[in-house]
Amino acid sequence: TIATWASMTGIGGVVGNLGGGAVLSSGSWRWLFAAAAAAALLLAAAVARVAPVSSRHDHRLDPLGAVLLVAASVALLVGIVQGPEADWGSAVVIGGFACSALLFTAWTLVELKVEQPLFDPRLLRIPALRSACLGMTAVFLGMFALFYVNASFLQYGMGFDVVQTGLGILPLTLPIILGARHVGRLSQRVGLDATVALAFLCVGGGLLGLSASDAQTPYVGYAAWLVVTGFGVALALPTLSGVIAGSLPPAQAGVGTGLQATTREFGSALGVAVIGTVLTSRFVAALPPDIRADH
């Protein structure tokens, strides 16, 4: 069950690329938001109809903790994204990083004192939980950085149209769809550490191979590296999800689920922000000196 659920999160990102290409081929980029909103409403209605109703509990919301965590994450992303545009020594960049540090500190202090925290930071003392959260963040950072670069590379480097670009990422899903259900047995046979190590070896090796591709690289070669990356993702997602769930007692299952969602979303946002910043910096550095000075 964990393997299937975890795999859907990775497949969702790939399906988004394919669906986005289909929408863009027949209309404005603004239609992407309308399509996403319509899909969300339909799925919400389906969940309300078929999902079982959980028993209620007396755990109160933690609005202050939620606001501080979101604000700290946004400030960090602003600092990263604005670096190439406003200069790394500018007030907006330094201010973004400083505000992020202060807000993360404030969030930690609040969560340590509140009776029913959004997330108790002391749980990160558990080595397995801490490592799995970092690993999940890293995997989604790499995946969404790839999604960001893939669209531009296939269109402007290989000459694909938007639909072909969406289809071009599909080899990444094959190992996730076909292999996720076998990860549990592999982990039992070779051990958890070896499974995670193999996962990151494949993800890192696949991304490295993709980064060496250029406009002359045959698509078959590019797709092969996508499969290698997908194999690593197929190994990582259910394994790391299982570690997060297994590191907490059943009474804190909701915390484990929230951690998995938060690390995925944080890694995804960081992936787009970091790769966008790197590409912008490279682009600006390649401009002629006179144009760069005006920039």
Buried (B, 14 or more C-beta within 10 A) or exposed (E): EBBEBBBBBBBEBBBBBBBBBBBBEEEEEEEBEEBBEEEEEEEEEEEEEEEEEEEEEEEEEBEBBEBBBEBBBBBBBBBBBBBBBBEEEBEBBBBBBEBBBBBBEBBBEBBEEBEEBBBBBEBBEBEEBEBBBBBBBBBBBBBBBBBBBBBEBBBEBBEBEBBBBBBBBBBBBBBBBEBBEEBBEBBEEEEBEEBBEBBBBBBBBBBEBBEEBEEEBEBEBBBBBBBBBBBBBBBBBBBBBBBBBBBBEEEBEEBBBBBBEBBBBBBBBBBBBBBBBBBBBEEEEEEEEEEEEEE
